[in-house]
Amino acid sequence: MKDITLLTWLMQLGLSVALPLAGFIFLAVWLRNQFGWGDWVLWVCVVLGLVSALDGLRQSLKLLSRLGSSKKEDAPPAASYNDHD
């Protein structure tokens, strides 16, 4: 079960980095073709995509480190129905 959780987080990390960059590039190509804008729109969208991808990477790594470093407190187990005094 832990392997599936790690695989899920790895997939989330990949998507949070790849999708913003790809989305901005597709947006730039569409804007260039639809409105006849120059190549400058491609470079602006690549920069925006890289910034978004790096922010997604930073947020994902911060969350993963927080999840990895959180230690569960050793609380006594809750009393079951038959263990009450």
N, CA, C and O atoms as a GROMACS GRO file, in nm:
protein
  340
    1MET      N    1   0.082  -0.120   0.000
    1MET     CA    2   0.000   0.000   0.000
    1MET      C    3   0.086   0.125   0.000
    1MET      O    4   0.051   0.226  -0.061
    2LYS      N    5   0.199   0.118   0.069
    2LYS     CA    6   0.286   0.234   0.074
    2LYS      C    7   0.347   0.263  -0.063
    2LYS      O    8   0.371   0.378  -0.097
    3ASP      N    9   0.372   0.157  -0.142
    3ASP     CA   10   0.427   0.175  -0.276
    3ASP      C   11   0.329   0.247  -0.366
    3ASP      O   12   0.370   0.329  -0.449
    4ILE      N   13   0.201   0.219  -0.352
    4ILE     CA   14   0.100   0.287  -0.433
    4ILE      C   15   0.092   0.434  -0.395
    4ILE      O   16   0.076   0.519  -0.481
    5THR      N   17   0.104   0.463  -0.266
    5THR     CA   18   0.102   0.602  -0.221
    5THR      C   19   0.222   0.678  -0.276
    5THR      O   20   0.208   0.792  -0.321
    6LEU      N   21   0.340   0.616  -0.273
    6LEU     CA   22   0.458   0.682  -0.327
    6LEU      C   23   0.446   0.700  -0.478
    6LEU      O   24   0.489   0.803  -0.531
    7LEU      N   25   0.390   0.604  -0.547
    7LEU     CA   26   0.370   0.616  -0.691
    7LEU      C   27   0.271   0.728  -0.722
    7LEU      O   28   0.290   0.802  -0.819
    8THR      N   29   0.170   0.742  -0.641
    8THR     CA   30   0.073   0.850  -0.659
    8THR      C   31   0.139   0.986  -0.641
    8THR      O   32   0.116   1.077  -0.720
    9TRP      N   33   0.222   0.999  -0.537
    9TRP     CA   34   0.290   1.127  -0.515
    9TRP      C   35   0.390   1.156  -0.626
    9TRP      O   36   0.407   1.272  -0.664
   10LEU      N   37   0.457   1.054  -0.677
   10LEU     CA   38   0.550   1.074  -0.787
   10LEU      C   39   0.477   1.119  -0.913
   10LEU      O   40   0.525   1.206  -0.985
   11MET      N   41   0.362   1.061  -0.938
   11MET     CA   42   0.281   1.100  -1.053
   11MET      C   43   0.231   1.244  -1.037
   11MET      O   44   0.230   1.322  -1.133
   12GLN      N   45   0.190   1.279  -0.916
   12GLN     CA   46   0.145   1.416  -0.888
   12GLN      C   47   0.259   1.515  -0.909
   12GLN      O   48   0.237   1.625  -0.962
   13LEU      N   49   0.377   1.478  -0.868
   13LEU     CA   50   0.493   1.564  -0.886
   13LEU      C   51   0.520   1.586  -1.034
   13LEU      O   52   0.545   1.699  -1.077
   14GLY      N   53   0.517   1.480  -1.112
   14GLY     CA   54   0.539   1.492  -1.255
   14GLY      C   55   0.434   1.577  -1.325
   14GLY      O   56   0.466   1.658  -1.411
   15LEU      N   57   0.310   1.557  -1.286
   15LEU     CA   58   0.202   1.635  -1.348
   15LEU      C   59   0.208   1.782  -1.309
   15LEU      O   60   0.180   1.869  -1.391
   16SER      N   61   0.246   1.810  -1.184
   16SER     CA   62   0.251   1.950  -1.141
   16SER      C   63   0.366   2.025  -1.206
   16SER      O   64   0.367   2.148  -1.206
   17VAL      N   65   0.463   1.953  -1.260
   17VAL     CA   66   0.574   2.018  -1.331
   17VAL      C   67   0.546   2.022  -1.482
   17VAL      O   68   0.570   2.124  -1.546
   18ALA      N   69   0.496   1.914  -1.538
   18ALA     CA   70   0.482   1.905  -1.684
   18ALA      C   71   0.360   1.980  -1.738
   18ALA      O   72   0.369   2.044  -1.843
   19LEU      N   73   0.248   1.972  -1.670
   19LEU     CA   74   0.126   2.030  -1.725
   19LEU      C   75   0.128   2.183  -1.738
   19LEU      O   76   0.083   2.234  -1.840
   20PRO      N   77   0.179   2.258  -1.640
   20PRO     CA   78   0.181   2.404  -1.661
   20PRO      C   79   0.267   2.444  -1.780
   20PRO      O   80   0.228   2.531  -1.859
   21LEU      N   81   0.384   2.382  -1.793
   21LEU     CA   82   0.471   2.417  -1.905
   21LEU      C   83   0.406   2.381  -2.039
   21LEU      O   84   0.406   2.462  -2.132
   22ALA      N   85   0.352   2.262  -2.049
   22ALA     CA   86   0.286   2.219  -2.173
   22ALA      C   87   0.163   2.305  -2.202
   22ALA      O   88   0.138   2.341  -2.317
   23GLY      N   89   0.088   2.338  -2.100
   23GLY     CA   90  -0.031   2.420  -2.119
   23GLY      C   91   0.001   2.559  -2.171
   23GLY      O   92  -0.066   2.609  -2.261
   24PHE      N   93   0.105   2.622  -2.115
   24PHE     CA   94   0.143   2.754  -2.163
   24PHE      C   95   0.199   2.749  -2.304
   24PHE      O   96   0.177   2.842  -2.382
   25ILE      N   97   0.271   2.643  -2.339
   25ILE     CA   98   0.323   2.632  -2.475
   25ILE      C   99   0.208   2.613  -2.574
   25ILE      O  100   0.207   2.676  -2.680
   26PHE      N  101   0.111   2.528  -2.541
   26PHE     CA  102  -0.005   2.511  -2.630
   26PHE      C  103  -0.084   2.641  -2.642
   26PHE      O  104  -0.133   2.673  -2.750
   27LEU      N  105  -0.096   2.715  -2.533
   27LEU     CA  106  -0.164   2.844  -2.537
   27LEU      C  107  -0.090   2.941  -2.629
   27LEU      O  108  -0.153   3.014  -2.706
   28ALA      N  109   0.042   2.943  -2.621
   28ALA     CA  110   0.120   3.033  -2.705
   28ALA      C  111   0.106   2.999  -2.852
   28ALA      O  112   0.090   3.087  -2.936
   29VAL      N  113   0.111   2.870  -2.884
   29VAL     CA  114   0.096   2.829  -3.024
   29VAL      C  115  -0.043   2.865  -3.075
   29VAL      O  116  -0.058   2.910  -3.188
   30TRP      N  117  -0.144   2.845  -2.992
   30TRP     CA  118  -0.280   2.879  -3.033
   30TRP      C  119  -0.295   3.030  -3.055
   30TRP      O  120  -0.353   3.073  -3.154
   31LEU      N  121  -0.240   3.111  -2.962
   31LEU     CA  122  -0.249   3.256  -2.976
   31LEU      C  123  -0.175   3.303  -3.102
   31LEU      O  124  -0.222   3.392  -3.172
   32ARG      N  125  -0.061   3.243  -3.129
   32ARG     CA  126   0.017   3.281  -3.246
   32ARG      C  127  -0.058   3.245  -3.375
   32ARG      O  128  -0.060   3.324  -3.469
   33ASN      N  129  -0.119   3.129  -3.378
   33ASN     CA  130  -0.191   3.087  -3.499
   33ASN      C  131  -0.326   3.157  -3.514
   33ASN      O  132  -0.366   3.191  -3.625
   34GLN      N  133  -0.396   3.179  -3.405
   34GLN     CA  134  -0.530   3.236  -3.410
   34GLN      C  135  -0.528   3.386  -3.439
   34GLN      O  136  -0.608   3.436  -3.519
   35PHE      N  137  -0.436   3.458  -3.374
   35PHE     CA  138  -0.435   3.604  -3.386
   35PHE      C  139  -0.316   3.658  -3.465
   35PHE      O  140  -0.305   3.780  -3.484
   36GLY      N  141  -0.228   3.570  -3.510
   36GLY     CA  142  -0.116   3.614  -3.591
   36GLY      C  143  -0.010   3.687  -3.511
   36GLY      O  144   0.066   3.767  -3.567
   37TRP      N  145  -0.002   3.662  -3.382
   37TRP     CA  146   0.100   3.727  -3.299
   37TRP      C  147   0.236   3.667  -3.333
   37TRP      O  148   0.245   3.557  -3.387
   38GLY      N  149   0.339   3.739  -3.302
   38GLY     CA  150   0.475   3.696  -3.335
   38GLY      C  151   0.526   3.588  -3.240
   38GLY      O  152   0.454   3.534  -3.157
   39ASP      N  153   0.654   3.560  -3.257
   39ASP     CA  154   0.718   3.457  -3.174
   39ASP      C  155   0.740   3.502  -3.030
   39ASP      O  156   0.772   3.421  -2.944
   40TRP      N  157   0.723   3.631  -3.004
   40TRP     CA  158   0.744   3.680  -2.869
   40TRP      C  159   0.644   3.617  -2.772
   40TRP      O  160   0.678   3.597  -2.655
   41VAL      N  161   0.523   3.587  -2.818
   41VAL     CA  162   0.423   3.528  -2.729
   41VAL      C  163   0.467   3.388  -2.685
   41VAL      O  164   0.436   3.345  -2.574
   42LEU      N  165   0.538   3.319  -2.772
   42LEU     CA  166   0.589   3.187  -2.736
   42LEU      C  167   0.691   3.198  -2.623
   42LEU      O  168   0.687   3.121  -2.527
   43TRP      N  169   0.782   3.295  -2.634
   43TRP     CA  170   0.884   3.310  -2.530
   43TRP      C  171   0.823   3.356  -2.397
   43TRP      O  172   0.867   3.313  -2.290
   44VAL      N  173   0.724   3.443  -2.403
   44VAL     CA  174   0.658   3.487  -2.279
   44VAL      C  175   0.588   3.368  -2.212
   44VAL      O  176   0.596   3.351  -2.091
   45CYS      N  177   0.520   3.288  -2.291
   45CYS     CA  178   0.450   3.173  -2.233
   45CYS      C  179   0.547   3.065  -2.184
   45CYS      O  180   0.516   2.996  -2.087
   46VAL      N  181   0.662   3.049  -2.248
   46VAL     CA  182   0.761   2.954  -2.199
   46VAL      C  183   0.813   3.000  -2.063
   46VAL      O  184   0.830   2.918  -1.972
   47VAL      N  185   0.839   3.128  -2.049
   47VAL     CA  186   0.886   3.180  -1.919
   47VAL      C  187   0.778   3.162  -1.813
   47VAL      O  188   0.807   3.118  -1.702
   48LEU      N  189   0.654   3.195  -1.846
   48LEU     CA  190   0.543   3.176  -1.751
   48LEU      C  191   0.525   3.028  -1.715
   48LEU      O  192   0.499   2.995  -1.600
   49GLY      N  193   0.539   2.941  -1.814
   49GLY     CA  194   0.528   2.798  -1.788
   49GLY      C  195   0.639   2.747  -1.699
   49GLY      O  196   0.614   2.665  -1.610
   50LEU      N  197   0.762   2.794  -1.721
   50LEU     CA  198   0.873   2.753  -1.635
   50LEU      C  199   0.855   2.801  -1.492
   50LEU      O  200   0.882   2.727  -1.398
   51VAL      N  201   0.809   2.924  -1.477
   51VAL     CA  202   0.784   2.976  -1.341
   51VAL      C  203   0.676   2.894  -1.273
   51VAL      O  204   0.689   2.859  -1.156
   52SER      N  205   0.569   2.862  -1.346
   52SER     CA  206   0.461   2.782  -1.288
   52SER      C  207   0.508   2.640  -1.255
   52SER      O  208   0.471   2.585  -1.152
   53ALA      N  209   0.590   2.583  -1.343
   53ALA     CA  210   0.641   2.448  -1.320
   53ALA      C  211   0.734   2.444  -1.198
   53ALA      O  212   0.727   2.352  -1.117
   54LEU      N  213   0.820   2.544  -1.186
   54LEU     CA  214   0.910   2.549  -1.070
   54LEU      C  215   0.833   2.570  -0.940
   54LEU      O  216   0.869   2.515  -0.836
   55ASP      N  217   0.727   2.650  -0.946
   55ASP     CA  218   0.645   2.669  -0.826
   55ASP      C  219   0.572   2.540  -0.790
   55ASP      O  220   0.561   2.507  -0.672
   56GLY      N  221   0.523   2.468  -0.888
   56GLY     CA  222   0.459   2.339  -0.861
   56GLY      C  223   0.557   2.239  -0.804
   56GLY      O  224   0.523   2.163  -0.714
   57LEU      N  225   0.680   2.239  -0.856
   57LEU     CA  226   0.784   2.151  -0.802
   57LEU      C  227   0.816   2.187  -0.658
   57LEU      O  228   0.828   2.100  -0.572
   58ARG      N  229   0.830   2.317  -0.631
   58ARG     CA  230   0.861   2.362  -0.495
   58ARG      C  231   0.750   2.324  -0.397
   58ARG      O  232   0.777   2.275  -0.287
   59GLN      N  233   0.625   2.346  -0.437
   59GLN     CA  234   0.513   2.312  -0.350
   59GLN      C  235   0.504   2.162  -0.325
   59GLN      O  236   0.477   2.119  -0.212
   60SER      N  237   0.525   2.082  -0.428
   60SER     CA  238   0.518   1.936  -0.413
   60SER      C  239   0.630   1.884  -0.323
   60SER      O  240   0.607   1.799  -0.237
   61LEU      N  241   0.751   1.936  -0.343
   61LEU     CA  242   0.862   1.892  -0.259
   61LEU      C  243   0.845   1.935  -0.114
   61LEU      O  244   0.883   1.863  -0.022
   62LYS      N  245   0.788   2.054  -0.095
   62LYS     CA  246   0.762   2.100   0.042
   62LYS      C  247   0.660   2.009   0.110
   62LYS      O  248   0.676   1.975   0.227
   63LEU      N  249   0.556   1.971   0.038
   63LEU     CA  250   0.454   1.883   0.094
   63LEU      C  251   0.511   1.745   0.123
   63LEU      O  252   0.483   1.686   0.227
   64LEU      N  253   0.591   1.693   0.029
   64LEU     CA  254   0.652   1.561   0.050
   64LEU      C  255   0.746   1.562   0.170
   64LEU      O  256   0.748   1.465   0.246
   65SER      N  257   0.822   1.668   0.186
   65SER     CA  258   0.912   1.672   0.302
   65SER      C  259   0.834   1.686   0.432
   65SER      O  260   0.873   1.630   0.534
   66ARG      N  261   0.724   1.760   0.428
   66ARG     CA  262   0.642   1.772   0.548
   66ARG      C  263   0.576   1.639   0.583
   66ARG      O  264   0.566   1.604   0.701
   67LEU      N  265   0.532   1.565   0.482
   67LEU     CA  266   0.471   1.435   0.508
   67LEU      C  267   0.574   1.334   0.555
   67LEU      O  268   0.544   1.248   0.638
   68GLY      N  269   0.695   1.342   0.503
   68GLY     CA  270   0.799   1.249   0.541
   68GLY      C  271   0.854   1.274   0.680
   68GLY      O  272   0.898   1.181   0.747
   69SER      N  273   0.853   1.401   0.723
   69SER     CA  274   0.912   1.433   0.853
   69SER      C  275   0.810   1.429   0.966
   69SER      O  276   0.849   1.430   1.083
   70SER      N  277   0.683   1.424   0.935
   70SER     CA  278   0.584   1.420   1.043
   70SER      C  279   0.586   1.284   1.110
   70SER      O  280   0.572   1.180   1.046
   71LYS      N  281   0.604   1.288   1.240
   71LYS     CA  282   0.607   1.165   1.318
   71LYS      C  283   0.480   1.157   1.401
   71LYS      O  284   0.437   1.254   1.463
   72LYS      N  285   0.423   1.041   1.401
   72LYS     CA  286   0.302   1.023   1.479
   72LYS      C  287   0.339   1.014   1.626
   72LYS      O  288   0.434   0.946   1.664
   73GLU      N  289   0.262   1.083   1.705
   73GLU     CA  290   0.286   1.077   1.848
   73GLU      C  291   0.246   0.940   1.900
   73GLU      O  292   0.149   0.880   1.853
   74ASP      N  293   0.320   0.891   1.997
   74ASP     CA  294   0.290   0.760   2.056
   74ASP      C  295   0.183   0.778   2.164
   74ASP      O  296   0.214   0.783   2.283
   75ALA      N  297   0.062   0.786   2.120
   75ALA     CA  298  -0.050   0.798   2.213
   75ALA      C  299  -0.095   0.658   2.252
   75ALA      O  300  -0.087   0.565   2.172
   76PRO      N  301  -0.142   0.645   2.373
   76PRO     CA  302  -0.192   0.513   2.413
   76PRO      C  303  -0.314   0.477   2.328
   76PRO      O  304  -0.391   0.565   2.290
   77PRO      N  305  -0.330   0.350   2.299
   77PRO     CA  306  -0.445   0.310   2.217
   77PRO      C  307  -0.576   0.337   2.290
   77PRO      O  308  -0.583   0.333   2.413
   78ALA      N  309  -0.677   0.365   2.212
   78ALA     CA  310  -0.807   0.391   2.271
   78ALA      C  311  -0.862   0.263   2.334
   78ALA      O  312  -0.836   0.152   2.286
   79ALA      N  313  -0.937   0.281   2.441
   79ALA     CA  314  -0.994   0.165   2.510
   79ALA      C  315  -1.109   0.107   2.429
   79ALA      O  316  -1.195   0.181   2.382
   80SER      N  317  -1.110  -0.022   2.414
   80SER     CA  318  -1.219  -0.084   2.340
   80SER      C  319  -1.338  -0.103   2.435
   80SER      O  320  -1.331  -0.070   2.553
   81TYR      N  321  -1.444  -0.156   2.382
   81TYR     CA  322  -1.568  -0.169   2.460
   81TYR      C  323  -1.546  -0.256   2.585
   81TYR      O  324  -1.597  -0.222   2.692
   82ASN      N  325  -1.474  -0.363   2.574
   82ASN     CA  326  -1.456  -0.455   2.688
   82ASN      C  327  -1.345  -0.413   2.782
   82ASN      O  328  -1.330  -0.472   2.888
   83ASP      N  329  -1.266  -0.313   2.747
   83ASP     CA  330  -1.154  -0.273   2.831
   83ASP      C  331  -1.188  -0.160   2.927
   83ASP      O  332  -1.100  -0.115   2.999
   84HIS      N  333  -1.309  -0.112   2.930
   84HIS     CA  334  -1.345  -0.005   3.022
   84HIS      C  335  -1.346  -0.058   3.166
   84HIS      O  336  -1.383  -0.173   3.191
   85ASP      N  337  -1.305   0.027   3.257
   85ASP     CA  338  -1.305  -0.013   3.399
   85ASP      C  339  -1.437   0.015   3.465
   85ASP      O  340  -1.453  -0.012   3.584
   0.00000   0.00000   0.00000
